[in-house]
Amino acid sequence: MAPRKPIVGGNWKCNPATFKEATALIQSWNKHATTYDTEKVDVVISPPALWLSSLKEPLSKLGMSVAAQNVSKTGYGAFTGEWSAESLVDLGLTWTIIGHSERRTKYGETDADTAEKVARCQELGLNVIFCIGETLEEREAGKTDEVNKRQLTAIVPKVKDWSKIVIAYEPVWAIGTGKVATPEQAEETQAAIRAALKAATSEKVAEEMRIQYGGSVTPDNCKALLEKPNIDGFLVGGASLKESFVEIISTAGPSKLSELWPAYKEKMTKEGLNEAAQAAFKYNLGVIASGANVMIGESMLDPVDNLPELEKLKIKTDPTLLKKTVVLKLNGGLGTGMGLDKAKSLLTVTEGNSFLDLIAKQVASMKKQFKTNMKFMLMNSFSTSADTLEALSKYKELGKGSELEFVQNKAPKVTASDLTPATWEAEPAHEWCPPGHGDLYPAMLGSGTLDKLLKKGFKYMFVSNSDNLGATLDLKLLTYFATSKAPFMMEVATRMDADKKGGHLAKDLKTGGLLLRESAQCPEEDEKAFQDVTRYKFFNTNNLWVDLVALKSIFEKHGGSIPLPVMKNAKTVDPRDKKSTPVLQLETAMGAAISCFEGAIAVVIPRERFAPVKTTNDLLALRSDAYQLTKDSRIMLAPQRNGVPPTIKLDGRYKFVDAMEQLCPNGPPSLIKCKSLEIEGEVILSKGVIFQGAVVIKNSTSEAKTLPAGTYGSTDFKKMTYEL
């Protein structure tokens, strides 16, 4: 015979005091919805009658059914103060409680009454939680089994379908008193109930019957009770009015996450990761463990056709907002993809300045321009913190320590086969990975940075990547964001063919709100649509504006985490050993928060605010004359470029910075008039090389070839190939 599926009921009685409190309670449960599995446990909640209709939908979203606490033994008609079984069915309800001890002792309900009520429910197909149980006097008189048998056998003649019945044994002396039958006492009584049912019906009915225990059940005692063979769940009173009620549900029907989490919690605690870091990872793991589809298909989206454009906004700027604004740069990347073993921001960009030098000078320029001590911070990683702080130590005005930086968290790698924590004894450091730049938010919370900023009166945050030197605080954008009252704003740029593989902005068909879809979230069959720049016109620049008060509210609403979409990145635990254990790295993107903030907006910016360096292709372009260094230390496309950067595609041998510098040992070529440049094979560019239009330089031999000084390409933009 198949094992009986546990069932947990929550009888709220006439609680809580207000509907607002009831909805707040359900919201608190929502934070833990990934800890239980409704395939393993049935959950039935009985709120006060006036709220049955209103709470049905929010509870159903949690996989919970709604039950009435009582039902009339009569049908429609002149029965003031009653509600009929027909009415419950009409409301779409499928459950009711019958025979609760408070109905019997306070309202004089008899065994005959309960039998008639059960008969009405049987006629209409309603499921019944049928309560039986003895008083303290009856227990002390040794009448427990006698009372339970009498109450139970009263309904036997009325029941035609026993699958619609659940028995709830509630020792009256234990209800709400804090007293609880020991697991052994409860098991003995419920075994007797099953035996009585067998004698009155059949062995099959008795063995399939689910029998709940109800008497001061708590998260602390439920596990021991559930271990008994005749206890199939609980009918919970006062404890069902608490957030921790979900722990009882999870004990009865643990989700995959509940089974996995203790090992992760122990590992992360031992590593010194704070509660916010753990909450963020737990949320991500819960999404994956639930089997949820993390892909965003075409059927879920609409394109975004039109957005406000920065250059067309007519706004009177408000410099007073600067005192409430913090500028934050993400600086956690090592640039390993470019062959670096230090912070990418330490790379020299132009005129002897590194990214960090230019950022520091940009901040100094803004402070001087706006005559305010503008707040600046960095989110570093454990790998970049020391080098970065040393490099910036010469800029005393930026601050130091926790006033200048907070450090990104790290996350455990997940074994792909069973989702357990990955281990690698040969190099334990390989067991950890960066959680993606979506970690910005939990890192701010866990480090105390968010609360410190709020306490000091900061309300707005402008955040961008440290390798994007076009992203400076723009007072016009700040004023627009502040006056919009939006909680979150994303700067987007118009997609071109070169941007087709990057994430794009879209509209969520379900909510109508904005969302970000990354390539890792696109199903293979939708790739063509994903890359259609005429359909999805805008991409995320990762220049974001966040209302810090709204961010704090998001954390409070979701129990210390922010529900960012999760991306799975398949790797091996040792990235250099492809035969090592396959793992998943769970990552989030900070721009994806646009879907978490109700009322989030986006604005189209000119391309000059987007000049990131992700590859040596980008770095070569940035070092060339296609870009110019402004007086306020911004890197901008030269005016002749008309807002369009050159498209560079270097041979794979130039993937690393040191190799790229061997390509042009005498400095970068002129690219100011170049539309696209491809270099194939081993090439050395002489000083004075000028590219214009579309150019391909090809060396098919095994030896390096030098391209002499001169102009290559055509002003009519026809692709020209030069074979060396």
GIRA-V189108 format. One record per residue. N is the residue number from 0. RES is the residue in one letter. D_LAST is the distance of its C-alpha to the last C-alpha in Angstrom with 2 decimals. Layout:
N,RES,D_LAST + N,RES,D_LAST
This chain:
0,M,78.95 + 1,A,75.90 + 2,P,76.01 + 3,R,77.36 + 4,K,74.80 + 5,P,75.72 + 6,I,76.81 + 7,V,76.95 + 8,G,79.05 + 9,G,79.33 + 10,N,82.73 + 11,W,82.52 + 12,K,86.18 + 13,C,86.85 + 14,N,83.89 + 15,P,81.95 + 16,A,83.83 + 17,T,81.36 + 18,F,78.81 + 19,K,76.25 + 20,E,76.79 + 21,A,76.37 + 22,T,72.99 + 23,A,71.89 + 24,L,72.89 + 25,I,70.83 + 26,Q,67.81 + 27,S,68.25 + 28,W,68.25 + 29,N,65.04 + 30,K,63.24 + 31,H,64.17 + 32,A,63.70 + 33,T,61.03 + 34,T,63.55 + 35,Y,65.66 + 36,D,65.08 + 37,T,67.35 + 38,E,66.75 + 39,K,68.75 + 40,V,71.37 + 41,D,73.26 + 42,V,73.91 + 43,V,76.74 + 44,I,77.60 + 45,S,80.98 + 46,P,80.96 + 47,P,84.03 + 48,A,85.00 + 49,L,84.16 + 50,W,80.49 + 51,L,79.96 + 52,S,78.19 + 53,S,76.12 + 54,L,74.81 + 55,K,74.15 + 56,E,70.59 + 57,P,69.29 + 58,L,70.84 + 59,S,69.44 + 60,K,65.92 + 61,L,66.63 + 62,G,67.75 + 63,M,71.41 + 64,S,74.36 + 65,V,77.17 + 66,A,80.84 + 67,A,84.13 + 68,Q,86.53 + 69,N,89.47 + 70,V,90.53 + 71,S,93.82 + 72,K,96.04 + 73,T,96.79 + 74,G,94.66 + 75,Y,94.51 + 76,G,97.62 + 77,A,99.83 + 78,F,98.65 + 79,T,98.00 + 80,G,95.58 + 81,E,94.19 + 82,W,90.86 + 83,S,90.83 + 84,A,88.60 + 85,E,87.91 + 86,S,86.57 + 87,L,84.21 + 88,V,82.86 + 89,D,82.53 + 90,L,80.37 + 91,G,78.07 + 92,L,79.29 + 93,T,79.64 + 94,W,81.45 + 95,T,84.63 + 96,I,86.61 + 97,I,90.26 + 98,G,93.04 + 99,H,91.61 + 100,S,94.29 + 101,E,94.45 + 102,R,95.33 + 103,R,98.00 + 104,T,99.51 + 105,K,99.16 + 106,Y,99.60 + 107,G,101.91 + 108,E,99.63 + 109,T,101.32 + 110,D,100.13 + 111,A,101.41 + 112,D,99.32 + 113,T,96.13 + 114,A,96.91 + 115,E,97.29 + 116,K,94.02 + 117,V,92.17 + 118,A,93.74 + 119,R,92.44 + 120,C,88.90 + 121,Q,89.13 + 122,E,90.13 + 123,L,87.09 + 124,G,84.52 + 125,L,84.04 + 126,N,82.96 + 127,V,85.48 + 128,I,85.29 + 129,F,88.92 + 130,C,90.27 + 131,I,93.06 + 132,G,94.36 + 133,E,97.45 + 134,T,98.92 + 135,L,99.70 + 136,E,103.38 + 137,E,102.61 + 138,R,100.32 + 139,E,102.94 + 140,A,105.49 + 141,G,103.33 + 142,K,102.76 + 143,T,98.93 + 144,D,98.52 + 145,E,101.55 + 146,V,100.23 + 147,N,96.73 + 148,K,98.22 + 149,R,100.56 + 150,Q,97.83 + 151,L,95.48 + 152,T,98.00 + 153,A,99.11 + 154,I,95.94 + 155,V,95.78 + 156,P,97.83 + 157,K,95.64 + 158,V,92.26 + 159,K,90.96 + 160,D,87.26 + 161,W,86.83 + 162,S,83.01 + 163,K,83.67 + 164,I,85.51 + 165,V,84.33 + 166,I,87.06 + 167,A,86.81 + 168,Y,89.23 + 169,E,89.99 + 170,P,92.67 + 171,V,94.30 + 172,W,95.17 + 173,A,91.47 + 174,I,90.18 + 175,G,89.13 + 176,T,91.22 + 177,G,88.50 + 178,K,90.42 + 179,V,88.59 + 180,A,89.74 + 181,T,88.25 + 182,P,85.76 + 183,E,88.52 + 184,Q,91.08 + 185,A,88.73 + 186,E,87.77 + 187,E,91.42 + 188,T,92.39 + 189,Q,89.47 + 190,A,90.12 + 191,A,93.68 + 192,I,92.47 + 193,R,90.36 + 194,A,93.36 + 195,A,95.59 + 196,L,93.12 + 197,K,93.00 + 198,A,96.78 + 199,A,96.93 + 200,T,94.14 + 201,S,92.19 + 202,E,90.01 + 203,K,86.93 + 204,V,87.56 + 205,A,88.21 + 206,E,85.13 + 207,E,82.82 + 208,M,84.40 + 209,R,82.32 + 210,I,84.57 + 211,Q,83.43 + 212,Y,84.90 + 213,G,85.69 + 214,G,87.28 + 215,S,85.48 + 216,V,82.18 + 217,T,79.43 + 218,P,75.88 + 219,D,77.51 + 220,N,79.99 + 221,C,78.31 + 222,K,76.32 + 223,A,79.46 + 224,L,81.27 + 225,L,78.51 + 226,E,78.60 + 227,K,82.04 + 228,P,82.12 + 229,N,84.35 + 230,I,82.58 + 231,D,79.97 + 232,G,79.04 + 233,F,80.73 + 234,L,82.46 + 235,V,81.69 + 236,G,83.60 + 237,G,83.01 + 238,A,79.83 + 239,S,78.22 + 240,L,78.37 + 241,K,75.89 + 242,E,72.11 + 243,S,72.63 + 244,F,74.13 + 245,V,70.62 + 246,E,70.89 + 247,I,73.84 + 248,I,71.89 + 249,S,68.94 + 250,T,71.31 + 251,A,72.71 + 252,G,69.38 + 253,P,66.52 + 254,S,63.04 + 255,K,60.12 + 256,L,59.31 + 257,S,62.82 + 258,E,62.40 + 259,L,58.99 + 260,W,59.56 + 261,P,61.93 + 262,A,59.34 + 263,Y,56.70 + 264,K,59.26 + 265,E,60.27 + 266,K,56.67 + 267,M,55.76 + 268,T,59.06 + 269,K,58.58 + 270,E,55.15 + 271,G,56.84 + 272,L,55.38 + 273,N,57.66 + 274,E,59.45 + 275,A,57.00 + 276,A,54.06 + 277,Q,56.17 + 278,A,57.30 + 279,A,53.75 + 280,F,52.62 + 281,K,55.87 + 282,Y,55.27 + 283,N,51.75 + 284,L,53.04 + 285,G,55.92 + 286,V,53.67 + 287,I,51.75 + 288,A,54.95 + 289,S,56.67 + 290,G,54.14 + 291,A,53.42 + 292,N,50.47 + 293,V,47.96 + 294,M,45.72 + 295,I,46.03 + 296,G,45.92 + 297,E,45.78 + 298,S,49.52 + 299,M,50.19 + 300,L,48.31 + 301,D,48.37 + 302,P,45.59 + 303,V,46.23 + 304,D,46.15 + 305,N,47.07 + 306,L,47.29 + 307,P,48.33 + 308,E,45.57 + 309,L,45.65 + 310,E,44.94 + 311,K,47.90 + 312,L,50.41 + 313,K,53.33 + 314,I,54.68 + 315,K,56.62 + 316,T,55.03 + 317,D,57.33 + 318,P,56.43 + 319,T,59.33 + 320,L,57.35 + 321,L,55.06 + 322,K,57.91 + 323,K,57.90 + 324,T,54.12 + 325,V,51.93 + 326,V,48.16 + 327,L,46.53 + 328,K,42.98 + 329,L,41.82 + 330,N,40.27 + 331,G,40.44 + 332,G,36.78 + 333,L,35.20 + 334,G,31.64 + 335,T,31.26 + 336,G,28.62 + 337,M,26.46 + 338,G,27.39 + 339,L,30.32 + 340,D,33.81 + 341,K,35.51 + 342,A,36.21 + 343,K,33.12 + 344,S,34.99 + 345,L,34.66 + 346,L,30.93 + 347,T,30.13 + 348,V,29.24 + 349,T,29.47 + 350,E,31.14 + 351,G,32.16 + 352,N,33.98 + 353,S,33.87 + 354,F,34.87 + 355,L,38.37 + 356,D,38.60 + 357,L,37.78 + 358,I,40.23 + 359,A,42.96 + 360,K,42.41 + 361,Q,42.48 + 362,V,45.81 + 363,A,47.19 + 364,S,46.22 + 365,M,47.94 + 366,K,51.02 + 367,K,51.25 + 368,Q,50.66 + 369,F,53.23 + 370,K,55.57 + 371,T,55.95 + 372,N,55.36 + 373,M,52.92 + 374,K,52.71 + 375,F,49.33 + 376,M,48.59 + 377,L,45.87 + 378,M,45.80 + 379,N,44.23 + 380,S,43.90 + 381,F,45.35 + 382,S,41.87 + 383,T,41.16 + 384,S,44.66 + 385,A,45.06 + 386,D,41.65 + 387,T,42.07 + 388,L,45.64 + 389,E,44.72 + 390,A,41.87 + 391,L,44.22 + 392,S,47.22 + 393,K,46.53 + 394,Y,47.18 + 395,K,50.90 + 396,E,51.69 + 397,L,49.82 + 398,G,52.42 + 399,K,52.17 + 400,G,53.01 + 401,S,54.24 + 402,E,54.40 + 403,L,50.63 + 404,E,49.43 + 405,F,50.41 + 406,V,48.57 + 407,Q,47.11 + 408,N,48.84 + 409,K,47.49 + 410,A,48.39 + 411,P,49.17 + 412,K,46.83 + 413,V,48.64 + 414,T,48.84 + 415,A,47.48 + 416,S,50.11 + 417,D,53.29 + 418,L,52.36 + 419,T,53.97 + 420,P,52.54 + 421,A,49.63 + 422,T,50.28 + 423,W,48.05 + 424,E,50.14 + 425,A,47.25 + 426,E,45.92 + 427,P,48.31 + 428,A,45.92 + 429,H,43.83 + 430,E,46.84 + 431,W,46.08 + 432,C,43.43 + 433,P,42.89 + 434,P,44.83 + 435,G,42.37 + 436,H,42.85 + 437,G,45.87 + 438,D,47.58 + 439,L,47.83 + 440,Y,51.22 + 441,P,52.97 + 442,A,51.56 + 443,M,53.15 + 444,L,56.39 + 445,G,56.57 + 446,S,55.73 + 447,G,58.46 + 448,T,56.01 + 449,L,56.98 + 450,D,60.68 + 451,K,60.23 + 452,L,58.36 + 453,L,60.98 + 454,K,63.78 + 455,K,62.36 + 456,G,62.28 + 457,F,58.62 + 458,K,58.17 + 459,Y,54.56 + 460,M,51.28 + 461,F,47.79 + 462,V,45.21 + 463,S,41.41 + 464,N,38.54 + 465,S,37.80 + 466,D,34.05 + 467,N,34.87 + 468,L,35.44 + 469,G,36.24 + 470,A,39.34 + 471,T,42.16 + 472,L,45.83 + 473,D,46.47 + 474,L,50.16 + 475,K,50.08 + 476,L,48.81 + 477,L,51.36 + 478,T,54.16 + 479,Y,53.16 + 480,F,53.11 + 481,A,56.45 + 482,T,58.20 + 483,S,56.96 + 484,K,58.88 + 485,A,56.17 + 486,P,55.83 + 487,F,52.04 + 488,M,49.27 + 489,M,45.59 + 490,E,42.99 + 491,V,40.72 + 492,A,37.81 + 493,T,36.85 + 494,R,34.44 + 495,M,31.16 + 496,D,28.81 + 497,A,27.01 + 498,D,30.49 + 499,K,31.62 + 500,K,31.52 + 501,G,33.61 + 502,G,37.40 + 503,H,39.29 + 504,L,42.75 + 505,A,45.34 + 506,K,49.08 + 507,D,51.24 + 508,L,53.32 + 509,K,56.10 + 510,T,56.64 + 511,G,55.08 + 512,G,53.35 + 513,L,49.71 + 514,L,47.54 + 515,L,44.02 + 516,R,42.23 + 517,E,39.33 + 518,S,36.91 + 519,A,38.74 + 520,Q,41.92 + 521,C,40.72 + 522,P,41.82 + 523,E,39.13 + 524,E,40.83 + 525,D,40.60 + 526,E,36.91 + 527,K,36.19 + 528,A,38.92 + 529,F,37.79 + 530,Q,34.35 + 531,D,35.92 + 532,V,35.47 + 533,T,37.93 + 534,R,40.61 + 535,Y,40.12 + 536,K,39.19 + 537,F,39.38 + 538,F,37.89 + 539,N,39.39 + 540,T,37.90 + 541,N,40.08 + 542,N,41.86 + 543,L,45.42 + 544,W,48.92 + 545,V,51.80 + 546,D,55.55 + 547,L,56.64 + 548,V,60.18 + 549,A,58.93 + 550,L,56.69 + 551,K,59.75 + 552,S,61.69 + 553,I,59.07 + 554,F,59.44 + 555,E,63.22 + 556,K,63.21 + 557,H,61.11 + 558,G,62.71 + 559,G,60.11 + 560,S,56.96 + 561,I,54.86 + 562,P,54.10 + 563,L,50.34 + 564,P,48.55 + 565,V,47.34 + 566,M,43.93 + 567,K,43.44 + 568,N,40.33 + 569,A,40.20 + 570,K,39.09 + 571,T,40.30 + 572,V,42.69 + 573,D,40.36 + 574,P,36.92 + 575,R,35.34 + 576,D,37.65 + 577,K,37.07 + 578,K,40.26 + 579,S,42.41 + 580,T,44.81 + 581,P,43.41 + 582,V,44.40 + 583,L,44.39 + 584,Q,43.55 + 585,L,45.64 + 586,E,44.03 + 587,T,44.97 + 588,A,43.26 + 589,M,45.06 + 590,G,44.30 + 591,A,46.13 + 592,A,49.32 + 593,I,49.38 + 594,S,51.21 + 595,C,53.75 + 596,F,55.09 + 597,E,57.34 + 598,G,56.56 + 599,A,52.99 + 600,I,50.91 + 601,A,47.35 + 602,V,45.99 + 603,V,42.75 + 604,I,40.91 + 605,P,38.14 + 606,R,34.65 + 607,E,34.87 + 608,R,37.20 + 609,F,34.57 + 610,A,31.61 + 611,P,31.41 + 612,V,28.91 + 613,K,28.68 + 614,T,25.08 + 615,T,22.28 + 616,N,20.97 + 617,D,24.28 + 618,L,24.28 + 619,L,20.99 + 620,A,22.41 + 621,L,25.77 + 622,R,24.58 + 623,S,22.79 + 624,D,24.66 + 625,A,25.07 + 626,Y,28.10 + 627,Q,30.87 + 628,L,33.53 + 629,T,36.98 + 630,K,40.08 + 631,D,41.49 + 632,S,38.41 + 633,R,37.05 + 634,I,33.36 + 635,M,33.04 + 636,L,30.45 + 637,A,30.15 + 638,P,32.51 + 639,Q,29.75 + 640,R,28.48 + 641,N,31.80 + 642,G,32.16 + 643,V,28.94 + 644,P,26.33 + 645,P,22.58 + 646,T,21.43 + 647,I,18.87 + 648,K,17.46 + 649,L,15.66 + 650,D,14.64 + 651,G,17.91 + 652,R,17.02 + 653,Y,17.59 + 654,K,21.01 + 655,F,22.85 + 656,V,23.25 + 657,D,22.59 + 658,A,19.16 + 659,M,18.38 + 660,E,19.57 + 661,Q,17.13 + 662,L,14.30 + 663,C,15.91 + 664,P,18.18 + 665,N,19.19 + 666,G,20.25 + 667,P,19.03 + 668,P,17.08 + 669,S,19.29 + 670,L,19.92 + 671,I,23.21 + 672,K,22.12 + 673,C,19.64 + 674,K,21.00 + 675,S,18.47 + 676,L,15.22 + 677,E,13.46 + 678,I,10.97 + 679,E,10.20 + 680,G,9.60 + 681,E,9.95 + 682,V,8.58 + 683,I,10.64 + 684,L,11.58 + 685,S,13.32 + 686,K,16.80 + 687,G,17.23 + 688,V,14.43 + 689,I,16.17 + 690,F,15.51 + 691,Q,17.95 + 692,G,18.87 + 693,A,16.91 + 694,V,13.18 + 695,V,10.70 + 696,I,7.47 + 697,K,6.11 + 698,N,5.13 + 699,S,7.70 + 700,T,8.50 + 701,S,11.47 + 702,E,10.45 + 703,A,9.45 + 704,K,6.46 + 705,T,7.88 + 706,L,7.52 + 707,P,10.27 + 708,A,13.48 + 709,G,14.08 + 710,T,14.90 + 711,Y,12.72 + 712,G,14.59 + 713,S,17.93 + 714,T,21.47 + 715,D,22.72 + 716,F,20.95 + 717,K,19.31 + 718,K,16.32 + 719,M,13.07 + 720,T,9.79 + 721,Y,6.38 + 722,E,3.82 + 723,L,0.00
